[in-house]
Amino acid sequence: MHSIGKSLQLPHCEQSHATRKPLQEHIKFKQLCGSKHQCQFCSNSCATEADLKNHILSQHPYRHVQKYSQSKYADGCKEFKQTHCHSKYSSTKKFCCTKCDYACATKQRLKRHCLYKHSTEKPFKCSMCDYACAVEEDMKGHFLRRHSTEKRIQCPECDYTCTTNMYLKNHLLSKHSTEKPVKHCLQKHSTEKLVQCSGCDYACATKEELKSHFLHKHSAEKKFQCSECNYACAIKSQLKVHFLRRHSKEKNIQCSECEYACTTKVDLIQHCLRKHSAEKPIQCSECDYACITKSELRSHFLYKHSTEKPIQCTECDYACKSKGALKLHFLNKHSTKKPIQCSECEYACTTKAKLKLHLLNKHSTEKPFKCSKCDYACVTKSGMEAHFLRKHSAEKPLQCSECDYACTTKVYLKRHLLNKHSTEKPFKCASCDYACATKRYLKRHHLSKHSTEKAHSMLQA
């Protein structure tokens, strides 16, 4: 068969096509872009009145059908009620699952539910990899996505080719359409939150969001286990992200502005926003704080504007605001293991943050943070802030609740409370009866009263 080149072309259009099928797709896409029939329920528009009717009947739930009862689409709405709404929104769900509370209106939906939720058999096995599934359609989709080198579906607007119609649809929406999909509009721009979580006060616009929330917050089952560590999660995509961030040595995604490289697109976007953008679109409602991610805003709100400490330590009376803080507390106070070892000396610790601080303080000669009031220089920003508060600030914002003592840092206030108002003296000298409230005073006692060798051995232990 000989190629005749791109010979099919529309009048008043520069694009030509080799076969009739891409030409038809091109015509359909041009009709969609130049459509004049606007849907009153969403931002979608159609080329013809018949397309608009089909769009309304297929895309909008049963709650919108009543609005069309007196319109020119009344006949179509009656038909829609009898078919589509019967299967999806009918209150008479006569087909019930024998293994759970699921009920539906059609046999086909019940059969599909049983295959996905209760069947352990996966008769359809991929010949190229270990993938297996319960439905033949899923196997066809898997093969096209993962193993097919033929990309027979051509975009009518550019050179993009793909294996499935779903990929083409997503490509057209993201690259060639200015319209936003209904799902996107519901998630990002809708103020209505029609779907309510039964376990908490969370509400959202779509069922997909509710499912993701339920798996994150209320599901005790974590069936996806990491093969490299003890991490487990409820969502497969979370496991993939975890593996890329924690165990993958390849960093294929490169920043175009600097030498930064990472494993996920999300990390690259956050890096660009933090390092190369001055914009901070997310604003705190209580103060002037602004940030780039919702997780940063949640963390800020917990630490700055909330007095609640809902997370309790199981070993002591310690309570905190986040799981990360509880994990650090447990490692620092209750764990005897120190798995992280310094490569320069015998120092060992429980967290990477402590090792980083140790390397900066003990093995680094660089002190990039310099005081503007004196010759003091240090290796960390927090150390410089603490120095400025101790030496150059006249303000003492932290007040003792027991006496008139005031200071500049939380460390000083904690030390004062232990020394002056606490009856507990947990640090005891191994050579005499001396006991004190802080490790610092025990070290000073050993240095002054006993040999320096004993002090050194005690500190190493």
Summary of the structure (lengths in Angstrom):
residues: 461
radius of gyration: 32.3
end to end distance: 82.5
largest distance: 101.3
contacts: 1074
relative contact order: 0.03
helix: 43%
strand: 12%
